[in-house]
């Protein structure tokens, strides 16, 4: 089990992540931080927006449900 300890640095809390079998986070990587109610902290590597490039409507997908008939209490 790896253990990390938090420390105060200015007005921020810093946690140094130890390496495990040579695996360690990349240097200067940005992360999205998610705090859960149970105290879990999740770090998700931030990536560039995959939809920022390309032509207009390049990522458009046709509506697969347009021919489907309503059968009950569906809301349109």
C-alpha positions in Angstrom: 0.0 0.0 0.0 1.3 3.4 -0.9 0.9 6.2 1.5 1.1 9.9 0.8 1.1 12.7 3.4 -0.4 16.2 2.8 1.3 19.4 3.8 0.4 23.1 3.8 2.3 25.2 1.3 1.1 28.8 1.4 -2.7 28.7 1.1 -2.7 25.3 -0.8 -2.6 21.8 0.4 0.1 19.7 -1.4 0.1 15.9 -1.6 3.2 14.3 -3.1 2.4 11.1 -5.0 4.9 8.3 -4.6 6.0 6.1 -7.6 4.9 2.5 -7.7 7.2 0.0 -9.5 8.6 2.9 -11.6 5.1 4.2 -12.5 4.5 7.8 -11.6 2.4 10.8 -12.8 3.8 12.8 -15.6 5.5 16.1 -14.7 3.6 19.3 -15.4 0.3 17.5 -16.2 -2.9 19.3 -15.5 -5.7 17.4 -13.7 -9.3 17.8 -13.1 -9.9 17.4 -9.4 -13.1 15.8 -8.1 -13.9 15.7 -4.3 -16.4 13.1 -3.2 -18.5 13.3 -0.1 -16.8 10.2 1.3 -13.4 12.0 1.3 -12.2 10.4 -2.0 -10.2 12.6 -4.2 -10.1 11.7 -7.9 -7.5 13.2 -10.3 -8.5 13.0 -14.0 -5.8 14.0 -16.6 -7.0 17.0 -18.5 -7.0 16.6 -22.3 -7.5 19.1 -25.1 -11.1 19.4 -26.4 -11.4 16.6 -29.1 -14.3 18.5 -30.7 -12.4 21.8 -31.1 -10.9 20.8 -34.5 -12.7 19.7 -37.6 -15.3 21.1 -39.9 -18.7 22.3 -38.9 -21.1 19.3 -38.4 -18.3 16.8 -38.8 -19.3 15.1 -35.5 -23.1 15.2 -36.3 -24.9 11.9 -35.9 -28.2 11.2 -37.5 -31.2 10.6 -35.3 -31.6 6.8 -35.0 -34.9 7.1 -33.2 -36.9 9.4 -35.5 -39.0 6.5 -37.0 -39.9 5.1 -33.5 -43.6 5.3 -32.6 -44.6 6.5 -29.1 -46.1 3.7 -27.1 -46.9 4.9 -23.6 -46.0 7.8 -21.5 -42.9 9.1 -23.4 -42.3 12.8 -23.3 -41.2 14.5 -26.5 
